[in-house]
Amino acid sequence: MSAKHLDRIFQPRRIAVIGTSPTAAGLMGTVLRNLIGAGFDGVVYPVVPGCESVLGIPCFSGLEDLPKTPDLGLICAPAAQVPELVRDCGQAGLLGLIIISSGFREIGAEGQALEERIRAEAGRFDGMRIIGPNCLGVIVPRLRLNATFAQGMPRAGHVAFVSQSGALCGAVLDWALAEGIGFSHFVSIGNCLDVDFGDLIDYLGEDEDTRSIILYVESIGRARRFMSAARAFARTKPILAFKAGRFPESAAAAASHTGALASEDAVYGAAFQRAGIARVFDIGEIFDCAELIGRHKMPTGARLGIVTNAGGPGVIATDALLESHGVLAQLSSETRAELDRSLPRFGTHDNPVDVLGDARPRRFAKGVELVLADPGVDAVLAILTPQGMTRPTTVAKRLASLAEKSAKPILAAWLGGESMREGIQVLNQAGVATYRTPEQAVRAFMTLVGYARNLETLYETPRDIPVELELDRRALRERFVELLPEAGEIFSETASKALLAAYGIPVAEAREAGSGEQAVALAEEIGYPVVLKLLSPEITHKTDVGGVALNLRDAAMVQSAYEEIVANARARCPQARLDGVTVQPMVTADGGVELILGSKRDAVFGAVLLTGLGGTAAELFGDRALGFPPLNERLARRMLESLRAWPLLAGYRGRPRVHLDRLIEILIRLSYLVADHPEIEALDVNPLLATPEEVVALDARVIIDRSRRGQKTRPYAHLALRPYPDELVASATLRDGTEITLRPIKPEDEPLWLELLASCSQESIYSRFRYFFHWSTHETASRYCFIDYDRELAMVAEVEGARKLLAVGRLVADPDHEVAEYAVLVADAWQGKGLGGMLTESCARIAAGWGVRRLVAETTRDNPRMLAILRQRGFELSSDPGDSLIKDSKELESNSS
């Protein structure tokens, strides 16, 4: 349901407060008092059956008695009465609701049943949106709207705060009032029966008063909606998240509090990273980080320069930086020479730079200016302590002037009390994030670094490595079905490896033997040395039960090993089913690294990929990286680079690097294997041996969930991100006989997209974009090539067999696929050949497949070709007299499945 309906909740003109208790001290009385006392200038209707007034305000017995239909209803009644009240609201045309009442799924099955009744009642009314139940409510300071039972009205600001915990909202609100923190919106969402984080990110992302968004997360519901919304706005509006329930014990507490299942913390961390969200681990730091990120000055790295007028705080900042895995910037010889000339010789002229306690404002500012200008510095932390010669306000003014001219962020730690207050105000007004301690400043800086890295990953152009993923999805699906076990949920090792091989992942072929004699015969056929491994669907860790024998060089060793493996398994797992052993060639690991590669089904985010140090040490060292399918080259490489074992892969102390391109390719292939088969519950490749010459899976295990077979869900519903829609790739022929390919755009197409625009005249650029803009930058190009295939699609026309784009047609839908905007650009040399019409028809079919109801486009009066294309394809054209723009729209018949 569209986020635009949330205007009823966040921009109401008439509010009904619906309850049963008329007492001023009760929940309804508190909410009503807050609405009136905050100065809301709209109309408030108390609705209480059989009550004359609340707080002296006349009451209405029912919604049908109201003089006008409210925009928003605040339900404060006991839980058992709420489903009926929701129905009454819908019948009265009241479609924006905040259910403040508690007693729902957070209390167990009885409350869960009440929520299901509410959901059923709300479903009867198109466009109804609900926040809650079990929530504090909503505050919009700009409108003087306090629709909560919390005390106090924060000042208006540009930070939106969204929390699942109502109690935390109360504490944060109290703290914000004391600190003077301002908000654009303050939202408690409670149990998220309807409106959730994804909806609110979409809404707040379009809100002009919101510049950054803070989330307090206990659990996520609709993972794909959340990921899509966050990725859509992460670049323009920084999003910070604090995730509660990081460990199993606290996760269980969070689940009992919100009535939702908690996911593994590492998966949430990977999700935040993939969505471009900055994560903080201390709730006390979240507003410090929001203030800094809201400045929109991103460091290009983690190299921090420190300038201070006292040695001790500089050391404290350095300790905090190194502990947080930041980098103490190495100043260049030129910078040190300038510092020598500009500062007293008794100070420290290397990082951290100590300008001494007697530094006047000019000297302090000069030190900051020189360090800031060093090319090896990504940001500067200025630490000032109150000393006899210190003039904090004047220093602050000089820093503010430097910050205004610099593209690099400046942070300030103004240590002290009353004497520093005016200087802090000067810095805050100038947009310089200021902190009370060096540690606070450093932690905020490192959060900023993490956020910048996440954005870089989100919009980084993948390298075009030679990975041919021309997979026959139908044939692979048939192969998967062939390999399914007749009973149970576990593929045998041979079947697991056969599935990997079908996706082009090299495997050490394993052949099954049910007796020692069969094992010897297979070993003779394969060639010595060989490996024997226990074959049992019920024993996962073969090594733990003595189920692996390596480097067997003759028949006697194979016979003996078979008997020993079977005896060990029977002794240690007497109830387990034993099917014999597998026999495979012995692959040596000289110069290689054993990795683990796999996937698991997360309860919230669906299929999650894992890679890390493998073999028997996988669990011991816990060196792992998580990601989400599908992967491209850059995402796969980032996963590997984040491992502590990365130096072993890249070459360490003369050790040769492994075959990285092949390893990256295998990660990509596995991500598509997992994406193609929603039945896969878990998949392990351990070990995956990576050597300088090859990468090969030595063992593999696939576990499926049979209950998912035959389920009808939307494509890729088991994924948090929509894979590349290769089902839309098609061949076509232009009027002049040129063979072309129509396909969705990829991030790897950025260079080709830039070449396409370079081949267009200024008139063509203006006709497409309505203005002349500087398109030839990575930041601009990434916005058009890095897209969320759930919300946007760009179909490109490419000369078949050549790396050249001729045209691009783009669809951008609202989050709920009600309306989509369409635009097309054709290279000048390829105009008049039917490309514009071909792309328009293709995109209209795709939009209809999405369920889009209306397709809209804009063009200019002096673009006759585009006008003809739109008219011929059923668009209705309209414009205002004297306006050069013509608005075109077409109603679509949905063919979504």
C-alpha positions in Angstrom: 0.0 0.0 0.0 1.4 3.4 -1.0 3.4 5.4 1.6 1.6 8.5 0.4 -1.5 7.5 2.4 0.7 8.2 5.5 -0.1 11.9 5.1 -3.3 11.2 7.0 -1.2 10.2 10.0 1.7 12.8 9.7 -0.2 15.8 8.3 -3.7 15.6 9.8 -6.1 18.5 10.1 -8.7 16.6 12.1 -8.0 14.0 14.8 -10.4 11.7 16.6 -9.2 10.4 20.0 -11.1 7.2 20.5 -11.3 5.5 23.9 -13.5 4.3 26.7 -12.1 5.9 29.8 -13.0 9.6 30.3 -10.6 10.1 33.2 -8.0 12.8 32.8 -5.3 10.6 34.3 -6.0 7.7 31.9 -4.3 6.9 28.6 -6.9 8.8 26.6 -6.8 11.8 28.8 -3.0 12.0 28.6 -3.1 11.8 24.8 -5.8 14.4 24.6 -3.9 16.7 27.0 -0.8 16.4 24.9 -2.6 17.2 21.6 -4.2 20.3 23.1 -1.3 21.4 25.2 1.3 21.1 22.3 -0.6 23.8 20.4 -1.9 21.6 17.5 -4.0 24.1 15.4 -6.2 21.4 13.9 -9.5 20.0 15.2 -9.6 17.4 17.9 -12.7 15.2 18.5 -12.8 13.1 21.7 -15.0 10.0 21.0 -16.2 8.2 24.2 -19.6 6.5 24.3 -21.8 7.8 27.0 -19.4 10.6 28.1 -20.2 14.3 28.0 -16.7 15.6 28.1 -13.0 14.9 28.8 -10.8 17.6 30.2 -13.8 19.9 29.7 -13.8 19.2 26.0 -17.2 18.0 24.7 -17.3 14.3 23.6 -19.0 12.5 20.8 -20.6 9.1 21.4 -19.6 7.7 18.1 -17.7 8.4 14.9 -21.0 8.7 13.1 -21.8 11.8 15.2 -18.7 13.8 14.1 -19.4 16.9 12.0 -16.6 16.0 9.6 -14.5 12.9 8.8 -11.2 13.0 10.6 -7.9 12.3 8.9 -6.4 10.5 11.9 -7.8 8.3 14.6 -5.9 7.7 17.9 -7.3 4.5 19.5 -6.7 4.3 23.2 -9.3 1.6 24.0 -8.7 -1.8 25.6 -7.2 -4.4 23.2 -10.4 -6.5 23.0 -12.4 -3.6 21.6 -9.8 -2.5 19.0 -10.9 -4.7 16.1 -14.4 -3.5 16.2 -13.2 0.1 16.5 -11.0 -0.3 13.4 -14.1 -1.5 11.5 -16.1 1.5 12.8 -13.3 3.8 11.6 -13.2 2.3 8.1 -17.0 2.5 7.7 -16.8 6.2 8.8 -14.1 6.9 6.1 -11.4 7.4 8.8 -8.4 5.6 7.2 -5.3 6.8 9.2 -5.0 5.1 12.5 -2.5 5.0 15.4 -3.3 2.2 17.8 -1.7 3.1 21.1 -3.4 0.4 23.0 -1.2 -2.6 24.2 -2.2 -6.2 24.8 -1.5 -7.7 21.4 1.1 -10.2 20.1 3.6 -9.0 22.7 1.5 -11.0 25.2 1.2 -14.2 23.2 -1.3 -16.2 21.2 -4.4 -14.3 22.5 -2.9 -11.0 21.5 -1.8 -12.4 18.2 -5.3 -13.4 17.4 -6.5 -9.9 18.1 -4.0 -8.5 15.6 -5.2 -10.9 13.0 -8.7 -9.6 13.5 -7.5 -6.1 13.2 -5.6 -7.0 9.9 -8.8 -8.6 8.5 -10.9 -5.5 9.4 -8.4 -3.1 7.9 -8.2 -5.1 4.7 -11.8 -4.3 4.0 -11.0 -0.6 3.5 -8.7 0.4 0.6 -6.0 2.8 1.7 -6.3 2.3 5.5 -2.9 2.7 7.2 -2.2 1.8 10.8 0.8 2.6 13.1 1.0 0.2 16.1 -0.5 -1.4 18.0 1.4 -1.2 21.3 3.2 2.1 20.5 3.8 5.4 22.0 2.4 7.4 19.1 3.7 10.1 16.7 5.2 13.6 17.2 5.6 16.1 14.4 7.2 19.2 16.0 6.7 21.4 12.9 3.0 21.0 13.2 2.9 21.1 17.0 1.5 17.6 16.8 2.0 15.4 19.9 -0.1 12.4 19.3 1.5 10.3 22.1 1.2 9.8 25.8 4.8 11.0 26.4 5.5 14.3 28.0 7.1 17.3 26.2 7.4 18.7 22.7 10.9 18.6 21.2 11.9 21.5 18.9 11.5 21.2 15.2 14.6 19.8 13.4 15.7 17.7 10.5 16.3 14.3 12.1 13.6 11.6 12.0 13.6 9.1 14.8 11.8 5.8 14.4 11.7 3.2 17.1 10.1 -0.1 17.9 10.5 0.5 21.6 8.0 3.0 23.1 9.9 3.1 26.4 13.1 4.0 24.6 11.2 6.7 22.8 10.2 8.2 26.1 13.8 8.2 27.3 15.2 9.7 24.1 12.5 12.3 24.1 13.4 13.4 27.6 17.1 13.5 26.7 16.4 15.5 23.5 14.4 18.0 25.4 17.3 18.5 27.8 19.9 18.7 25.0 17.8 20.8 22.6 17.8 18.1 19.9 15.3 18.8 17.1 13.2 16.3 15.1 11.3 16.4 11.9 9.3 13.3 13.0 9.4 11.2 16.2 7.7 7.9 15.6 7.0 4.8 17.8 5.9 2.0 15.6 5.3 -0.8 18.1 4.3 -4.1 16.7 4.3 -3.0 13.0 1.0 -4.6 12.2 0.9 -2.5 9.0 3.3 0.5 8.8 6.9 -0.7 9.2 10.4 0.6 8.7 10.3 0.3 5.0 7.1 2.3 4.7 8.5 5.0 6.9 11.8 5.2 5.1 9.9 5.7 1.8 7.8 8.4 3.4 10.5 10.2 5.2 12.9 9.9 2.3 10.5 12.2 0.3 9.9 14.6 3.2 11.6 17.9 2.7 12.1 18.6 6.4 13.9 15.3 7.0 17.7 15.2 6.3 18.6 12.0 8.2 16.8 9.1 9.7 17.6 7.2 12.9 16.2 3.7 13.4 16.0 1.7 16.7 15.5 -1.8 15.4 14.5 -4.9 17.3 13.3 -6.9 14.3 12.6 -6.4 10.6 9.4 -7.7 9.0 9.3 -7.3 5.2 13.0 -7.5 4.5 12.9 -6.7 0.8 10.7 -3.6 1.3 13.2 -2.5 4.0 16.2 -3.1 1.8 14.7 -1.4 -1.3 13.6 1.7 0.7 16.9 2.1 2.4 18.9 1.7 -0.8 16.7 4.2 -2.5 17.5 7.0 0.0 20.8 6.1 1.7 22.8 8.4 -0.6 20.6 11.4 -0.3 19.4 11.0 3.3 21.8 9.2 5.7 20.2 6.4 7.7 21.6 5.2 11.0 20.5 2.1 12.8 20.9 0.8 16.3 20.1 -2.9 16.5 18.9 -4.3 19.8 19.2 -8.0 20.6 22.7 -8.6 19.3 23.3 -11.8 21.2 21.1 -14.9 21.6 19.9 -14.0 25.1 19.1 -10.4 24.3 17.6 -11.4 20.9 15.2 -13.6 22.8 14.3 -10.7 25.1 13.6 -8.5 22.0 11.4 -11.2 20.5 9.3 -11.5 23.6 9.1 -7.7 23.8 7.8 -7.1 20.3 6.4 -10.5 19.5 8.6 -10.9 16.5 11.4 -13.3 15.7 14.9 -12.0 15.9 17.5 -12.7 13.3 21.1 -13.4 13.8 22.9 -10.2 14.5 25.6 -10.7 11.9 22.9 -11.0 9.2 21.5 -7.6 10.3 25.0 -6.2 10.1 25.4 -7.5 6.5 21.9 -6.2 5.6 22.7 -2.7 6.9 26.0 -2.7 5.0 24.3 -3.8 1.7 21.6 -1.2 2.1 24.0 1.6 2.8 23.0 2.1 6.4 25.4 3.3 9.1 25.3 1.1 12.2 26.0 2.3 15.7 26.5 0.0 18.7 26.0 2.5 21.5 22.5 4.1 21.8 24.2 7.1 23.4 26.2 7.8 20.3 23.4 7.6 17.8 22.6 11.4 17.8 26.3 12.3 17.7 26.6 10.2 14.6 23.4 11.6 13.1 24.7 15.1 13.5 28.0 14.3 11.8 26.5 12.3 8.9 23.9 15.0 8.4 26.7 17.3 7.3 27.0 15.3 4.0 30.8 15.6 4.0 32.1 12.1 3.5 35.7 11.1 4.2 37.4 9.1 1.5 39.1 6.9 4.0 39.8 6.2 7.7 42.9 8.4 8.0 42.3 10.9 10.8 44.5 13.9 11.5 44.4 15.2 15.1 45.3 18.8 16.2 45.2 19.6 19.9 46.4 22.2 22.4 47.1 19.5 25.0 49.1 16.3 24.6 47.0 14.1 26.8 43.7 14.4 24.9 45.6 13.8 21.7 46.9 10.5 23.0 43.4 9.6 24.2 42.0 10.3 20.7 44.8 8.2 19.1 44.0 5.2 21.4 40.3 5.4 20.6 41.1 5.7 16.9 43.3 2.6 16.8 41.0 0.6 19.0 38.2 1.4 16.4 40.4 0.1 13.6 40.9 3.7 12.2 44.2 5.0 10.8 46.3 7.7 12.3 47.2 9.7 9.2 50.9 9.8 8.3 51.7 13.5 7.5 53.8 14.2 4.4 57.3 15.7 4.7 55.9 18.9 3.1 53.2 19.2 5.8 55.7 18.6 8.6 58.0 21.2 7.1 55.2 23.7 7.0 54.3 22.9 10.6 57.9 23.4 11.6 57.8 26.9 10.1 54.4 27.8 11.5 54.5 26.3 15.0 56.8 26.6 18.1 59.6 24.1 18.0 58.6 22.7 21.4 55.3 21.4 20.0 54.7 18.0 18.3 54.7 18.4 14.6 53.6 14.9 13.7 50.2 13.4 14.0 48.7 14.1 16.6 49.8 17.7 16.2 50.2 19.5 19.6 50.2 23.3 19.1 50.8 23.8 22.9 48.6 25.2 25.6 49.6 28.8 25.0 48.3 28.7 21.4 46.3 31.7 20.4 43.4 31.2 17.8 45.6 32.0 14.8 48.2 29.3 15.7 45.5 26.7 16.4 43.7 27.4 13.2 47.0 27.3 11.2 47.7 23.8 12.6 44.3 22.6 11.6 44.6 24.2 8.1 47.9 22.6 7.4 46.8 19.1 8.5 43.6 19.4 6.6 45.4 20.2 3.4 47.6 17.1 3.6 46.6 14.6 0.8 47.1 11.7 3.3 44.4 13.0 5.7 40.7 12.2 5.2 39.4 14.3 8.1 40.6 16.4 11.0 39.7 16.2 14.7 40.4 19.5 16.5 40.6 19.1 20.3 40.6 22.2 22.4 41.0 22.4 26.2 40.5 25.5 28.3 43.8 27.0 29.3 45.1 30.4 30.3 45.7 31.7 26.7 42.7 29.8 25.1 40.0 31.9 23.4 37.5 29.2 22.6 35.0 31.3 20.8 37.5 32.9 18.5 39.1 29.5 17.7 35.6 28.2 16.9 35.0 31.1 14.4 38.3 30.3 12.6 37.5 26.6 12.5 34.0 27.4 11.1 35.6 29.4 8.3 38.0 26.5 7.5 35.1 24.0 7.5 33.1 26.2 5.1 35.9 26.0 2.5 36.9 22.4 2.9 35.4 19.3 1.3 36.9 17.2 4.1 35.0 16.9 7.4 36.2 18.7 10.5 35.2 17.4 13.9 35.7 19.3 17.1 36.0 18.1 20.7 35.6 21.1 23.0 36.6 19.9 26.4 35.4 21.8 29.4 32.3 23.5 30.7 30.9 27.0 30.8 33.9 28.7 29.1 33.5 26.5 26.1 29.7 26.9 25.6 29.7 29.9 23.3 32.4 28.3 21.1 30.3 25.1 20.8 27.3 27.2 19.7 29.4 28.9 17.0 30.6 25.5 15.7 27.1 24.0 15.8 25.7 26.9 13.8 28.5 26.6 11.3 27.7 22.9 10.8 30.8 21.6 12.6 29.9 18.5 14.6 31.1 19.1 18.2 31.6 16.5 21.0 32.4 16.6 24.7 35.2 14.0 24.6 37.8 12.9 22.0 36.4 9.3 22.3 32.9 10.4 21.2 34.3 12.3 18.3 36.5 9.3 17.1 33.6 6.9 17.3 31.4 9.2 15.4 34.1 9.6 12.8 34.5 5.8 12.4 30.7 5.5 12.0 31.0 8.1 9.2 33.8 6.0 7.6 31.7 2.9 7.8 28.8 4.7 6.2 31.0 6.1 3.4 32.3 2.6 2.7 28.8 1.2 2.6 27.8 3.8 0.0 31.0 3.1 -2.0 30.1 -0.6 -2.1 26.5 0.2 -2.9 27.5 2.3 -6.0 30.9 0.9 -7.0 31.2 -0.2 -10.6 32.0 -3.9 -10.8 35.0 -5.0 -12.8 34.0 -6.8 -16.0 35.8 -10.1 -15.3 35.3 -12.9 -17.8 32.4 -14.6 -16.0 30.0 -16.1 -18.5 26.8 -16.8 -16.6 24.7 -17.8 -19.6 22.8 -20.4 -17.5 19.9 -22.4 -18.9 17.6 -21.9 -16.0 15.0 -24.4 -17.2 17.6 -27.1 -17.7 19.2 -26.4 -14.3 15.8 -26.6 -12.6 15.2 -30.0 -14.2 18.7 -31.1 -13.0 17.9 -29.9 -9.5 14.7 -32.0 -9.4 16.6 -35.0 -10.7 19.0 -34.7 -7.8 16.4 -34.4 -5.1 16.7 -37.3 -2.6 13.9 -39.8 -2.6 13.4 -39.3 1.1 14.7 -36.9 3.6 16.0 -33.4 3.2 19.8 -33.9 2.6 21.5 -34.3 -0.7 24.2 -36.9 -0.7 27.8 -35.6 -1.3 27.7 -36.8 -4.9 24.3 -35.1 -5.6 25.5 -31.9 -3.9 28.6 -31.8 -6.0 26.6 -32.6 -9.1 24.5 -29.5 -8.5 27.6 -27.4 -8.0 29.1 -28.7 -11.2 25.9 -27.9 -13.1 26.5 -24.3 -12.2 30.1 -24.4 -13.4 31.7 -24.7 -10.0 34.7 -27.1 -10.1 34.4 -30.1 -7.8 36.5 -33.0 -6.7 34.3 -35.8 -8.1 33.0 -38.1 -5.4 31.9 -41.6 -6.2 29.9 -43.8 -3.8 31.0 -47.1 -2.4 28.8 -49.4 -0.2 31.6 -51.8 0.7 35.4 -52.0 1.1 35.7 -53.9 -2.1 33.7 -51.3 -4.1 35.9 -48.6 -2.5 39.1 -50.4 -3.7 37.7 -50.8 -7.2 36.8 -47.1 -7.5 40.2 -46.1 -6.1 41.9 -48.3 -8.7 39.8 -46.6 -11.4 40.4 -43.0 -10.1 44.1 -43.5 -9.4 46.0 -43.2 -6.2 46.2 -41.4 -3.8 42.6 -41.1 -2.8 40.4 -39.8 0.0 37.6 -41.8 1.7 34.8 -39.9 3.5 31.8 -41.2 5.4 28.5 -41.3 3.5 25.7 -40.6 5.8 22.7 -38.1 5.5 22.6 -37.8 9.3 26.2 -36.9 10.1 27.3 -33.4 9.1 30.8 -33.1 10.5 32.5 -36.2 9.3 35.9 -35.4 10.8 34.4 -35.3 14.3 33.4 -38.9 14.1 36.6 -40.2 12.4 34.8 -40.3 9.1 37.7 -39.0 6.8 40.8 -40.8 5.6 43.3 -38.9 3.5 46.2 -39.8 1.2 45.4 -43.5 0.7 48.1 -44.9 -1.6 47.1 -48.5 -2.2 44.3 -51.1 -2.0 45.2 -52.3 1.5 45.1 -48.7 2.9 41.7 -48.2 1.2 40.2 -51.4 2.6 41.5 -50.7 6.1 40.3 -47.1 6.0 36.8 -48.2 4.9 36.5 -50.6 7.9 37.8 -48.0 10.3 35.5 -45.2 9.1 32.4 -47.4 9.4 33.5 -48.7 12.8 34.1 -45.2 14.1 30.7 -44.0 12.9 28.8 -46.9 14.4 30.6 -46.4 17.7 30.0 -42.7 17.9 26.6 -42.4 16.2 25.0 -45.8 16.6 21.5 -44.5 15.5 22.8 -42.8 12.3 22.1 -44.2 8.9 25.4 -45.3 7.2 25.5 -45.7 3.4 29.2 -46.4 3.0 31.8 -43.9 1.8 32.7 -41.7 -1.0 35.9 -42.0 -2.9 37.6 -39.1 -4.6 41.1 -38.1 -5.8 43.4 -36.7 -3.1 43.9 -32.9 -3.9 46.9 -31.4 -2.2 46.7 -27.9 -0.7 50.3 -26.8 -1.5 50.2 -23.0 -1.7 46.4 -23.1 -1.2 43.9 -21.9 1.4 41.0 -23.9 2.6 37.8 -21.8 2.7 34.2 -22.4 3.5 31.5 -21.2 1.2 27.8 -21.6 1.7 24.4 -20.2 2.3 21.7 -20.4 5.0 18.0 -19.4 5.2 17.5 -16.6 7.6 14.1 -16.2 9.1 13.9 -12.5 8.2 16.3 -11.8 5.2 15.9 -15.1 3.4 19.0 -16.6 1.7 22.3 -15.4 3.1 25.7 -16.2 1.7 28.8 -16.9 3.8 32.4 -17.2 3.1 35.4 -17.5 5.4 38.4 -19.5 6.5 37.3 -23.2 6.2 38.4 -26.7 6.9 38.3 -28.0 10.4 39.1 -24.5 11.8 36.0 -22.9 10.4 34.1 -22.7 13.7 37.3 -22.3 15.8 38.4 -19.0 14.1 35.0 -17.7 13.1 36.5 -15.7 10.3 33.5 -15.1 8.1 31.8 -12.6 5.9 28.1 -12.5 5.0 26.4 -11.2 1.9 23.1 -11.5 0.0 22.5 -13.0 -3.4 22.8 -12.0 -6.1 26.5 -11.0 -6.1 28.5 -9.1 -8.7 32.2 -8.9 -9.0 32.7 -6.0 -6.5 30.3 -7.4 -3.9 32.1 -10.8 -4.1 35.5 -9.2 -3.8 34.4 -7.1 -0.9 33.3 -10.2 1.0 36.7 -11.7 0.5 38.6 -8.5 1.4 36.7 -8.2 4.7 38.1 -11.5 5.9 41.0 -11.6 8.3 42.4 -14.3 6.0 42.4 -11.9 3.1 46.3 -11.5 3.2 46.6 -15.3 2.7 44.4 -15.1 -0.4 46.1 -12.0 -1.8 49.7 -13.2 -1.2 51.5 -12.9 2.1 55.2 -12.7 2.8 56.2 -14.2 -0.5 53.3 -16.7 -0.6 51.7 -16.7 -4.1 48.1 -15.3 -4.3 45.3 -17.7 -5.0 43.4 -17.6 -8.3 41.2 -14.7 -7.1 39.3 -14.2 -10.4 38.2 -17.8 -10.3 37.3 -17.6 -6.6 35.2 -14.5 -7.2 33.5 -16.2 -10.2 32.6 -19.2 -8.0 31.1 -16.9 -5.3 28.9 -15.3 -8.1 27.9 -18.7 -9.5 26.9 -20.0 -6.0 24.9 -16.8 -5.4 22.8 -17.6 -8.5 22.5 -21.3 -7.5 21.0 -20.2 -4.2 18.8 -17.6 -5.9 17.4 -20.1 -8.4 16.2 -22.7 -5.9 14.0 -21.4 -3.0 13.9 -24.9 -1.5 17.6 -24.7 -0.4 17.6 -24.3 3.4 21.4 -24.6 3.8 24.4 -25.3 1.6 28.0 -25.9 2.7 31.1 -26.2 0.6 33.8 -27.0 3.1 36.5 -27.1 2.3 36.7 -25.0 -0.9 40.4 -25.3 -1.8 41.8 -22.1 -3.4 45.3 -22.4 -4.9 47.2 -20.2 -7.4 46.1 -22.5 -10.2 42.6 -23.5 -9.4 39.6 -23.4 -7.0 37.8 -26.6 -6.3 35.1 -27.8 -3.9 36.4 -30.8 -2.0 33.2 -31.4 0.0 29.6 -30.2 -0.3 26.3 -30.6 1.4 22.9 -29.3 0.4 19.9 -29.3 2.7 16.4 -28.6 1.4 13.0 -27.7 2.9 10.6 -30.0 1.2 7.6 -27.9 2.4 8.7 -25.1 0.0 8.3 -27.4 -3.0 5.2 -26.4 -5.1 4.6 -23.3 -3.1 3.3 -20.4 -5.3 5.2 -17.3 -4.3 6.4 -14.3 -6.3 9.7 -14.9 -8.1 12.7 -14.7 -5.8 10.5 -14.2 -2.7 13.2 -16.0 -0.7 15.7 -13.2 -1.4 16.1 -9.8 0.2 17.2 -8.3 -3.1 15.7 -8.9 -6.6 18.3 -10.5 -8.9 19.1 -9.3 -12.4 16.0 -10.0 -14.5 17.6 -11.9 -17.2 14.2 -13.3 -18.3 13.7 -9.9 -19.9 16.7 -10.3 -22.3 15.4 -10.5 -25.9 16.7 -10.2 -29.4 15.1 -7.8 -32.0 15.7 -6.4 -35.4 15.7 -2.7 -36.4 14.1 -1.3 -39.6 17.5 -1.3 -41.3 18.2 -5.0 -40.4 20.5 -4.4 -37.5 20.3 -7.2 -35.0 20.1 -5.9 -31.4 19.7 -7.2 -27.9 17.2 -5.6 -25.5 18.2 -6.2 -21.9 18.0 -4.6 -18.4 20.9 -2.3 -17.5 23.7 -3.6 -15.2 26.1 -1.8 -12.9 28.9 -3.0 -15.2 27.3 -0.9 -18.0 28.4 2.4 -16.5 31.2 3.0 -19.0 28.8 2.1 -21.9 26.2 4.4 -20.5 28.7 7.2 -20.3 29.7 6.5 -24.0 26.0 6.6 -25.0 25.5 10.0 -23.4 28.7 11.3 -25.0 27.3 10.4 -28.4 24.2 12.4 -27.9 23.7 16.1 -28.8 22.8 18.7 -26.2 19.3 18.8 -27.7 18.9 15.0 -27.1 20.2 15.3 -23.6 17.8 18.2 -22.9 14.8 16.4 -24.4 15.5 13.4 -22.0 16.5 15.1 -18.8 14.8 18.6 -19.2 18.1 20.3 -18.4 21.7 20.3 -19.3 23.6 18.5 -16.5 27.1 17.2 -15.8 26.5 13.6 -16.5 30.1 12.4 -16.9 30.8 11.5 -13.3 30.7 8.2 -11.5 28.3 9.7 -8.9 25.8 10.7 -11.6 26.3 7.5 -13.7 25.8 5.2 -10.7 22.3 6.7 -10.1 21.3 5.4 -13.5 23.2 2.1 -13.7 22.9 0.9 -10.1 19.2 0.3 -9.7 16.8 -1.7 -7.6 15.1 -4.1 -10.0 12.0 -4.1 -7.7 11.4 -0.4 -8.2 13.2 0.7 -11.3 14.2 -0.8 -14.7 16.3 0.6 -17.5 16.1 -1.4 -20.8 19.0 -0.8 -23.0 19.4 -1.6 -26.7 22.8 -3.1 -27.5 24.2 -4.1 -30.9 24.2 -7.8 -30.9 27.7 -9.2 -30.3 29.2 -5.7 -29.6 29.7 -3.7 -26.4 27.8 -0.6 -27.5 24.6 0.9 -26.2 22.3 2.5 -28.7 19.4 3.6 -26.5 17.9 3.3 -23.0 14.2 3.3 -21.9 13.7 3.8 -18.2 10.8 2.9 -15.8 10.7 4.3 -12.3 7.8 3.1 -10.2 6.5 4.2 -6.8 7.3 1.7 -4.0 3.9 0.1 -4.4 3.9 -0.1 -8.2 0.8 2.1 -8.7 2.3 4.6 -11.0 5.5 4.4 -13.1 7.3 7.2 -14.9 8.8 6.5 -18.3 11.6 8.2 -20.3 13.7 7.2 -23.3 17.0 8.3 -24.8 18.2 7.3 -28.2 21.7 8.1 -29.5 21.6 10.6 -32.3 23.1 8.3 -34.9 20.4 5.7 -34.2 17.3 7.9 -34.2 14.6 7.2 -36.8 15.2 3.4 -36.8 12.3 2.4 -34.5 14.3 2.1 -31.3 12.2 4.6 -29.4 8.9 2.8 -30.2 10.5 -0.6 -29.5 11.7 0.4 -26.0 8.4 2.1 -25.2 6.4 -1.0 -26.0 8.9 -3.2 -24.0 8.7 -0.9 -21.0 4.9 -0.7 -21.1 4.7 -4.5 -21.1 7.1 -4.7 -18.1 5.1 -2.1 -16.2 1.9 -4.0 -16.8 3.7 -7.1 -15.5 4.6 -5.2 -12.3 0.9 -4.4 -11.8 1.4 -0.7 -12.6 -1.9 1.0 -13.1 -0.7 4.1 -14.9 2.4 4.9 -17.0 3.3 8.6 -17.3 5.9 10.4 -19.4 6.8 14.0 -20.1 8.2 15.5 -23.3 8.5 18.9 -25.0 6.4 20.4 -27.8 9.4 20.5 -30.1 10.0 16.7 -29.9 7.7 15.4 -32.7 9.2 11.9 -32.8 8.5 11.3 -29.1 5.1 12.7 -29.4 4.3 10.4 -32.3 5.6 7.4 -30.4 3.4 8.1 -27.4 0.3 8.9 -29.5 0.7 5.7 -31.5 0.9 3.6 -28.3 -2.2 5.0 -26.7 -0.9 7.7 -24.4 -3.2 10.6 -23.7 -1.4 13.9 -24.1 -2.2 17.0 -22.1 -0.6 20.4 -21.4 -1.3 23.8 -20.0 -1.5 26.7 -22.4 1.9 28.3 -22.8 3.7 25.4 -21.2 6.5 23.9 -23.3 6.1 20.5 -21.5 3.5 17.9 -22.5 2.4 15.4 -19.9 1.5 12.0 -21.2 -0.2 9.1 -19.5 -1.5 5.7 -20.3 -3.8 3.4 -18.2 -2.4 -0.1 -18.1 -4.2 -3.4 -17.7 -2.2 -5.4 -15.2 -0.9 -8.8 -16.3 1.0 -9.4 -13.0 0.9 -13.0 -11.7 
